[in-house]
């Protein structure tokens, strides 16, 4: 049974300080809000409010006039005491209260709740608070010393959003002690509007009245109070939406201490604009099959007069190119009423985007974009996880308890069975021997309720007292967690294992110990920590499986680690102290493959045979988008399983924030406010089809194709597949033989499309978007014959030339198949013959030759490459369209640059990030073309190749010269001239001194850099105002042995821009792959002179 704990009534620890710096302000009548307090507010997410509290005596209601006296705060802000606030409960009740409970009082915040987070501005002047009971009710008891400051004030770390209003009445419960040296005389409410302007609403506290009472604040958007400050702009208007910023207490006795109790704050909307919200029947915004009738848009009129509006809505299915149709509807609502507008029943499993625009008759304009899912929940499933571990890496303990409950529910519905989180040692043992298990108890209880087991990490944050006296930072200039005292460490591990024995199956020794930000100590010290953790854990419970720390990546950048051989040394000397090897490897799938293969080879070489767990790996939507994130989840998850992993943990369940450009904010399967992303539906699909299954073998589907065969729990064969070859078309039909049952293709969201079986064979369309071939009703495994259709050789057409191409057609069946081919080519390219019909005998492969001719002006560019479409029908076996990319050719003009650039580098697909994914490096990830981008022009003039590049970069940093310029802001230029091997690789840079420099890293075998570099010229300049660096280079054809005839036929060209913002080479943006990593010219575009 879950362990329950009572809520403590003791005072909150004064050690819980606000974790952000607050700037000092000069004295003024009323202070401006500190910028450090401007936290991003959670957006609204409608779900039912928590059950009401037990009945309490009704407080007295007091009204009164504004106090004439203004408070004069002193200068300077400091950090203050913290109490956690369950903002989600407030946020999610807003839509329901305004849309379904029009006219009812809306609870906003209970200041007596231990989950409230507040910061006292003058903590160092003896202003503090504690949670206790006053007058038989919970209260936040605020204390002050009137001799030190003329008033007491605090801010809410998570500002409380209010529903939009024209007029409203806000009520605050307060407790006035019967006797106190310094009685409070005024309570001021501070509201912050959309632009950050803060408005102060003061209310006198009646004299001679003690005990619980209610102060009522009248709010009128059209009549702001006389006191306000801050804001951009500061227009003295209350611009909706509005949030509660904080409170201030005034007192006349400036010589003594005083107290005031604070309780609940609620709101009554008297009149306001129309309110709109999305409803799905649950707070996770998932429409379950059979509950489609609950899906709709709720619109409420909280005002006292009728209101009319026009609603525009558009629904699109995530993953479809269809933009969706916009529907318009006119509405009229009576006062204090609401209505639910049904939405169409979802036809497919997956995630839908709903865009709404509500224009009211009073000039109101409201726009929202929401997502909702349609899928059957994949859990909770009773009992512990069986077989491969479906996990998540998340931090529920960061959030209020109501949000933890919702996170557990969301995880269960996705099919998650294991959650990984750190043990907050600092919170669990704030002082040596003073154990506080309440937070972790609640965490484990709530997830166990949903049959999700907890796999904790030793430890999370470290208490200062536990730091080893002899610890010396491995790199003193870096911040990072210190090494704990070995004795204290042993006590901590032993105590934790004893308390949770029988409830914990897996533990992990430290998180990412190879990262300085998490472990600023040596690998030798880490091995000692592993040894202690392993032995102490096993003494208590030999059945607990101990993991190594989850290592970050294979090739660590020296600036990010205490030792670039950290992983190697930890394995070599510590492999006896873990049962499971843990590895992360965030980022794109192709880098994950390189990392895991390298780690596997290292472990074999070191004699490490422990099983491994991909226990924290994912990718942010910042660089690949939401669909790319879902695809990466599928690929990493099943690739890990197929390569020996015992489990996979995605990171993380919900986004950490709302900034669409912040890499660290966008890893979640859900948004911060619990709206599903496509990856959530993909995880749900993986759990429903693959959970408790087993991996069978890897299948060779063809060059560049991935195929992994699994056996599902029910005996179905599941063939996970995708096309990983960037140089080929999207669809590659692969012939699967030995089919005696039924077959269907399952997409990323769980939608099945039947596949026709002919003579025991089928053609599986393997595409860039992963899918699963599900085969039911058969015992024997299927076999692979090969590709139905294959192009032999490279598909390249040069302008003004003709070339023959060979297609291989395969018939895997026992009867003749007629292949009908119909080619469609873009303007400037012709195919001969455009139509053809070929009969292929049973079990045979036949080559068909066709000719392709490109006009002299035929060109294409990377990102918009020309392609030839083949409409292919192979009897009853397969019919579909295949796109084959024509290798990119760009015509460069003579004498002058074109008006438009020949190449533009401005999108995430061109970025390669080089820093490790972790919170401290979030600012180093690409945030858009203003962060790093380029436009590139080429032309030919009198035997010279001219290049101009305008690079947009927020800051230009080049600490190096010569061969190392690639480490700083610079250009790397690649030229691949036919008949020359290897290719040219040339560096262009603007040095810190302002000089321009050319460096040649690589030349063809018969050329020497020293003979060429003096013949090339470069001019650079930096425009800091425009944040641009301009490069202009001249390369004589003769210096690189490029003749005019070859230039007209075409040669390979590539370019990348390196980015270093002062810490490290963080990323580069390139026209095509193969220059910065994996040196290959296969994907380089071809340029040709006119």
TORMARLUM-195756 format. One record per residue (C-alpha): x, y, z; residue in three letters. Coordinates in steps of 0.5 Angstrom, whole numbers, plus 500, padded with zeros to 3 digits. Layout:
N
XYZAla
...
END
This chain:
1090
500500500Unk
503507499Unk
505511505Unk
502517506Unk
504523510Unk
501529514Unk
502536512Unk
507539516Unk
505545520Unk
512547522Unk
516553519Unk
519553512Unk
526552512Unk
530559511Unk
535555507Unk
530555501Unk
532562498Unk
530564491Unk
535562486Unk
535568482Unk
539575482Unk
535581484Unk
537588482Unk
538594487Unk
533599485Unk
534607488Unk
529609493Unk
522612490Unk
515612492Unk
513605490Unk
519601487Unk
519598480Unk
518590480Unk
525587479Unk
527584473Unk
529578476Unk
522576479Unk
519576472Unk
518569471Unk
514566465Unk
507564467Unk
504558466Unk
498558460Unk
491556462Unk
490549461Unk
482547463Unk
481541468Unk
477540474Unk
479543480Unk
481539486Unk
476537491Unk
474543496Unk
477543503Unk
473541509Unk
468546512Unk
471552516Unk
468558520Unk
466563515Unk
470569515Unk
468576516Unk
467581510Unk
470588511Unk
469593506Unk
472600506Unk
476606502Unk
483606500Unk
488608505Unk
490615503Unk
497614506Unk
502611501Unk
508606503Unk
515609502Unk
519602501Unk
527603502Unk
531601496Unk
534594494Unk
532588493Unk
534581496Unk
532574496Unk
527571500Unk
524565503Unk
520560498Unk
514557499Unk
512552493Unk
505554489Unk
501549485Unk
500554479Unk
497549475Unk
491548479Unk
490555478Unk
491556471Unk
487550469Unk
481552474Unk
481559470Unk
478556464Unk
473552467Unk
471557472Unk
470562467Unk
467558462Unk
463553466Unk
462556473Unk
460563470Unk
458568476Unk
461563481Unk
467565486Unk
474562483Unk
479560488Unk
486563486Unk
491561491Unk
492559498Unk
498562501Unk
497557507Unk
499552502Unk
506549503Unk
507549495Unk
506556495Unk
513560493Unk
514567495Unk
520571496Unk
520576501Unk
524583499Unk
527585505Unk
529578508Unk
535581511Unk
531586515Unk
527580519Unk
521579514Unk
519572514Unk
514567514Unk
512561516Unk
506556515Unk
502555521Unk
495554524Unk
491561526Unk
484561529Unk
484553527Unk
485555520Unk
492554516Unk
495560515Unk
501564512Unk
504568518Unk
508574516Unk
512577521Unk
516584520Unk
520588524Unk
517595524Unk
524598526Unk
527596520Unk
523597514Unk
516601514Unk
513596510Unk
513588509Unk
512586502Unk
513579498Unk
512577491Unk
510570488Unk
515567484Unk
509564480Unk
505569478Unk
497567478Unk
494569472Unk
487572473Unk
481571468Unk
480577463Unk
475581466Unk
472588465Unk
470589473Unk
472584478Unk
472583486Unk
478580489Unk
477577496Unk
483575501Unk
482572507Unk
487575513Unk
488573520Unk
489579525Unk
492577532Unk
488580538Unk
494583540Unk
501585537Unk
506591538Unk
505593531Unk
498591528Unk
498591520Unk
493597518Unk
493596510Unk
494590505Unk
496592498Unk
495587492Unk
499588486Unk
497586479Unk
502585473Unk
499586466Unk
501584459Unk
506589459Unk
509588466Unk
506594468Unk
504593476Unk
498596479Unk
497597487Unk
490596490Unk
491598497Unk
485596502Unk
485599509Unk
485593515Unk
479595520Unk
482597527Unk
479593533Unk
477587529Unk
481581530Unk
481574528Unk
479571520Unk
476576516Unk
476578508Unk
478584505Unk
475585498Unk
478589492Unk
474592487Unk
478591480Unk
476595474Unk
480595468Unk
477602465Unk
479605472Unk
486603474Unk
489605481Unk
493611482Unk
499608483Unk
503604478Unk
510603476Unk
514599471Unk
512596464Unk
514596457Unk
510601455Unk
508604462Unk
501607459Unk
497607466Unk
492602463Unk
491595465Unk
492591459Unk
489584459Unk
491579461Unk
493580468Unk
497576474Unk
497577481Unk
504579482Unk
505580490Unk
502583496Unk
505588501Unk
503590508Unk
503597511Unk
503598519Unk
504605523Unk
508602529Unk
515603526Unk
518601533Unk
516594534Unk
515587531Unk
508585528Unk
504579525Unk
499578520Unk
496571517Unk
494570510Unk
490565507Unk
486564501Unk
485569495Unk
479568490Unk
476572485Unk
469574482Unk
468576475Unk
463581475Unk
463583467Unk
469581462Unk
470579455Unk
468572452Unk
472566455Unk
474561450Unk
477554452Unk
478547449Unk
475541452Unk
476534451Unk
473530457Unk
480530461Unk
486535463Unk
491531458Unk
487534452Unk
487527450Unk
480524446Unk
479517448Unk
475513443Unk
468513445Unk
469520448Unk
469524442Unk
462527444Unk
466531449Unk
471534444Unk
469542443Unk
470549444Unk
467552450Unk
465559450Unk
463563456Unk
460570457Unk
461572464Unk
458579463Unk
452582465Unk
450584458Unk
449579452Unk
455578447Unk
456576440Unk
462574437Unk
465571430Unk
469564431Unk
474562426Unk
477555427Unk
482551423Unk
483543425Unk
490540422Unk
492533423Unk
500533425Unk
504530420Unk
499532414Unk
501537409Unk
494539408Unk
493546412Unk
486544414Unk
479548412Unk
477554416Unk
470554419Unk
466561421Unk
461561426Unk
457567429Unk
455566436Unk
450570441Unk
451569448Unk
446571454Unk
449574460Unk
452569465Unk
452563460Unk
456559456Unk
456554450Unk
460548448Unk
461548440Unk
462541438Unk
468539434Unk
468534428Unk
470527431Unk
477525430Unk
478520424Unk
485518426Unk
489516432Unk
494522433Unk
495529435Unk
491535432Unk
492542432Unk
486547433Unk
487554431Unk
481559434Unk
480566433Unk
474569437Unk
472576435Unk
467580440Unk
463585439Unk
466590444Unk
473589440Unk
475583443Unk
480579439Unk
482572442Unk
487567438Unk
489561441Unk
493554438Unk
491548442Unk
493541441Unk
489535442Unk
490527442Unk
486522439Unk
488515442Unk
486509447Unk
490510453Unk
496505453Unk
496504461Unk
496504467Unk
498496466Unk
498493473Unk
504490476Unk
512492475Unk
515493468Unk
516486464Unk
521485459Unk
524491455Unk
523498460Unk
519503457Unk
521509461Unk
521517462Unk
526521465Unk
523527468Unk
523531475Unk
516531478Unk
519533485Unk
520540481Unk
512541481Unk
507542486Unk
503536488Unk
497537483Unk
501537477Unk
505531480Unk
499527480Unk
497529473Unk
504528470Unk
503520473Unk
497520469Unk
500522463Unk
506518463Unk
501512465Unk
496513459Unk
503514454Unk
504507457Unk
510509461Unk
512504466Unk
519507469Unk
520514471Unk
527516473Unk
529522477Unk
534524482Unk
534524489Unk
534531492Unk
539530498Unk
539537500Unk
531537501Unk
532530504Unk
537531509Unk
538539510Unk
542538516Unk
546532518Unk
541526521Unk
535531520Unk
531526515Unk
525529511Unk
522524506Unk
516527505Unk
517530498Unk
520523495Unk
515519499Unk
509523495Unk
513522489Unk
514515489Unk
506514492Unk
503518486Unk
507514481Unk
506507484Unk
498509484Unk
499509477Unk
503502477Unk
509506475Unk
516504478Unk
521509480Unk
528509478Unk
532514482Unk
539517481Unk
544518487Unk
543524488Unk
540530486Unk
542537489Unk
548536494Unk
547539501Unk
553544503Unk
555540509Unk
556534505Unk
561537501Unk
568533502Unk
573537506Unk
578535502Unk
575536495Unk
578540490Unk
575542484Unk
577539478Unk
577545474Unk
576551479Unk
574556474Unk
568552472Unk
561551477Unk
559544478Unk
557539484Unk
562538489Unk
564531491Unk
561529497Unk
565526503Unk
565519502Unk
563517509Unk
557522509Unk
555519502Unk
555512505Unk
550514510Unk
546517505Unk
546511500Unk
545506506Unk
539510509Unk
535511502Unk
536504501Unk
533502507Unk
527506507Unk
525504500Unk
527497500Unk
522493496Unk
520499493Unk
526500488Unk
528496483Unk
533500480Unk
538506482Unk
543510479Unk
550512481Unk
550520479Unk
547523473Unk
552525467Unk
558524472Unk
562526465Unk
559533465Unk
563538469Unk
556542471Unk
554535474Unk
560533477Unk
567537478Unk
571532480Unk
576527477Unk
574520474Unk
578516480Unk
573520485Unk
567518481Unk
569510481Unk
570511489Unk
563514489Unk
561508485Unk
564503489Unk
561506496Unk
554506493Unk
554499490Unk
557496496Unk
552500501Unk
546498496Unk
547491496Unk
548490503Unk
541493504Unk
538490498Unk
542485494Unk
536485489Unk
537492487Unk
540493480Unk
545499481Unk
547503474Unk
553507473Unk
552514472Unk
548516465Unk
554518461Unk
553524456Unk
556522450Unk
562519447Unk
567524445Unk
567530450Unk
569537449Unk
575538454Unk
571545456Unk
565540458Unk
568535462Unk
574534468Unk
577529464Unk
576527456Unk
577520458Unk
572520464Unk
568514461Unk
574510459Unk
577511466Unk
570509470Unk
569503466Unk
576501466Unk
576501474Unk
569501476Unk
566496472Unk
565491478Unk
561497481Unk
555497477Unk
550492474Unk
547496468Unk
551501464Unk
547507463Unk
548512457Unk
545518454Unk
547521447Unk
542526446Unk
541529439Unk
539527432Unk
539519431Unk
545519426Unk
549522432Unk
546517437Unk
548511432Unk
555513432Unk
555514439Unk
552508441Unk
557504436Unk
563507439Unk
561506446Unk
560499445Unk
567498442Unk
570501448Unk
566497453Unk
568491449Unk
575493449Unk
575494457Unk
572487458Unk
565490460Unk
559485459Unk
554489463Unk
547490460Unk
546497458Unk
540502459Unk
539508454Unk
536511460Unk
536519458Unk
536521451Unk
532525446Unk
532531442Unk
528538442Unk
523540437Unk
527546436Unk
532543431Unk
527538428Unk
520540429Unk
515536433Unk
514531427Unk
522530427Unk
522529434Unk
516523434Unk
520520428Unk
527520433Unk
523517438Unk
521511434Unk
528511431Unk
532511438Unk
527507442Unk
527501437Unk
534502435Unk
537501442Unk
532495444Unk
535492437Unk
542493440Unk
542490446Unk
539495451Unk
534493457Unk
530499457Unk
529506454Unk
528513457Unk
525519453Unk
527526456Unk
522528458Unk
515528459Unk
513535459Unk
516541456Unk
520545461Unk
518552459Unk
514556453Unk
520559449Unk
520556442Unk
527558441Unk
530555448Unk
533548447Unk
532546454Unk
525548454Unk
522543448Unk
524536450Unk
517534452Unk
512529450Unk
507534452Unk
507542452Unk
509545459Unk
501546460Unk
499539458Unk
497539451Unk
500533447Unk
505533442Unk
506528436Unk
511524440Unk
506523446Unk
502519441Unk
508516438Unk
510513445Unk
503511446Unk
503507440Unk
510504441Unk
507502448Unk
501499445Unk
504495440Unk
511493442Unk
511493450Unk
512486453Unk
515484446Unk
522481444Unk
527483439Unk
528478434Unk
533480429Unk
536486424Unk
534485417Unk
538487411Unk
532491407Unk
537495403Unk
543500403Unk
541506407Unk
535502410Unk
533500417Unk
529494419Unk
528491426Unk
524485427Unk
520484433Unk
515479436Unk
509482440Unk
506480446Unk
500477442Unk
505473437Unk
505478432Unk
511480428Unk
513487428Unk
518490423Unk
520497424Unk
523500418Unk
525507415Unk
529510410Unk
535513412Unk
539514406Unk
538522405Unk
541521398Unk
535517395Unk
527518394Unk
523518400Unk
519511398Unk
523505397Unk
519499396Unk
522492399Unk
519485398Unk
517481404Unk
516474403Unk
513468407Unk
507472409Unk
501467411Unk
497471415Unk
495478414Unk
499485414Unk
498492415Unk
503498416Unk
502502422Unk
504509422Unk
507513428Unk
501514431Unk
498507431Unk
493508425Unk
493501420Unk
493501413Unk
492494410Unk
497491405Unk
495486400Unk
499480400Unk
500476393Unk
503469393Unk
505470400Unk
509476398Unk
508484399Unk
511490397Unk
513494404Unk
514502402Unk
520504406Unk
519511407Unk
523517411Unk
518517416Unk
518510420Unk
513505420Unk
511498423Unk
509492418Unk
505488423Unk
504481421Unk
498477424Unk
496470424Unk
502466422Unk
508462426Unk
514463422Unk
518469421Unk
518473414Unk
524473409Unk
527479405Unk
527478398Unk
530485396Unk
527492393Unk
522492388Unk
525497384Unk
532500384Unk
536505381Unk
543502379Unk
548508379Unk
548515381Unk
542519379Unk
545526376Unk
543530370Unk
548535368Unk
545541364Unk
545541357Unk
547533357Unk
543526356Unk
545520360Unk
542513361Unk
539510367Unk
538503369Unk
532501373Unk
532494376Unk
525491377Unk
524484381Unk
518479381Unk
518475388Unk
512472386Unk
510465383Unk
507468377Unk
509474371Unk
508481373Unk
507487369Unk
510493371Unk
507499368Unk
512505369Unk
510512368Unk
515518368Unk
513525370Unk
519530370Unk
520538371Unk
520543366Unk
527543363Unk
528535364Unk
525530359Unk
525522360Unk
525517354Unk
521513354Unk
516517359Unk
512511359Unk
514503359Unk
511497360Unk
515491362Unk
513484364Unk
518480369Unk
518473370Unk
517469377Unk
523470381Unk
527474376Unk
530481376Unk
530485369Unk
534491368Unk
530497364Unk
534503361Unk
531510360Unk
534516358Unk
534523361Unk
536529358Unk
537536361Unk
536543358Unk
542548358Unk
538552363Unk
536546368Unk
538548375Unk
536546382Unk
538548389Unk
539544396Unk
533544399Unk
529545393Unk
532539389Unk
529537382Unk
526530382Unk
523525377Unk
517522379Unk
515515377Unk
508512378Unk
509505378Unk
504499378Unk
507492379Unk
501488378Unk
497487384Unk
503487389Unk
504495389Unk
502501386Unk
505508388Unk
509514386Unk
517514387Unk
521521387Unk
528520385Unk
532527387Unk
536529381Unk
543532384Unk
543539385Unk
546543380Unk
546551381Unk
548555375Unk
553561377Unk
553567373Unk
558571369Unk
562577371Unk
557580377Unk
553576382Unk
546575382Unk
541579386Unk
538573390Unk
543569393Unk
545562390Unk
545559397Unk
541561403Unk
543558410Unk
537559415Unk
534553417Unk
535548423Unk
536542418Unk
542545416Unk
545546423Unk
549541427Unk
550542434Unk
556541437Unk
555542445Unk
552537450Unk
545537451Unk
544539458Unk
541545462Unk
547550462Unk
548549455Unk
541551453Unk
544558451Unk
549555446Unk
544552441Unk
541555435Unk
535560436Unk
534562429Unk
537565423Unk
539572427Unk
543567431Unk
547564425Unk
545564418Unk
548566411Unk
547568404Unk
552566399Unk
553568392Unk
558566387Unk
560568380Unk
565567374Unk
569573372Unk
575573367Unk
577566370Unk
576568377Unk
571564382Unk
568570386Unk
565568392Unk
561573397Unk
558571404Unk
554575408Unk
554571415Unk
549574420Unk
552572427Unk
550575434Unk
557576436Unk
564575432Unk
569571436Unk
575568433Unk
581566438Unk
585562433Unk
589563427Unk
592558422Unk
590551422Unk
585552428Unk
581557425Unk
575552425Unk
575553432Unk
572560432Unk
567564427Unk
570562420Unk
568559413Unk
570552411Unk
569552403Unk
569545400Unk
571544392Unk
570538389Unk
573538382Unk
572532377Unk
579528376Unk
582531383Unk
582527389Unk
581529395Unk
577535395Unk
579542396Unk
578545403Unk
579552405Unk
578556411Unk
576564411Unk
576568417Unk
576575420Unk
581575425Unk
581578432Unk
586583430Unk
581585424Unk
586582419Unk
583577413Unk
586570413Unk
586564408Unk
588557411Unk
588551406Unk
587544410Unk
587540404Unk
589540397Unk
588534391Unk
594530391Unk
598533386Unk
597540389Unk
601544395Unk
597549400Unk
604553400Unk
604554392Unk
596556392Unk
595560398Unk
598566396Unk
594566389Unk
588567393Unk
585573396Unk
580575401Unk
577581404Unk
573581410Unk
569586415Unk
565586421Unk
559590422Unk
557590429Unk
551594428Unk
548589423Unk
551583427Unk
554581420Unk
561579418Unk
562580410Unk
567575406Unk
569577399Unk
574571396Unk
577571389Unk
580564387Unk
583564380Unk
581558376Unk
588556374Unk
590556382Unk
585550383Unk
586547376Unk
579548374Unk
578549366Unk
573553363Unk
570546360Unk
570543367Unk
567549370Unk
561549365Unk
560542366Unk
560543373Unk
564541380Unk
562540387Unk
561546392Unk
560546399Unk
560551405Unk
559552412Unk
560557417Unk
562556424Unk
560559430Unk
563560437Unk
560565442Unk
566566446Unk
566559450Unk
567553445Unk
565552437Unk
558551439Unk
555549432Unk
556550424Unk
551551419Unk
552548412Unk
549548405Unk
550540405Unk
553535409Unk
560532408Unk
564538410Unk
564539417Unk
563531419Unk
563525416Unk
568528410Unk
564526404Unk
562529397Unk
556525396Unk
551530398Unk
555536395Unk
551541390Unk
554541383Unk
555548381Unk
556550374Unk
558557370Unk
554559364Unk
END
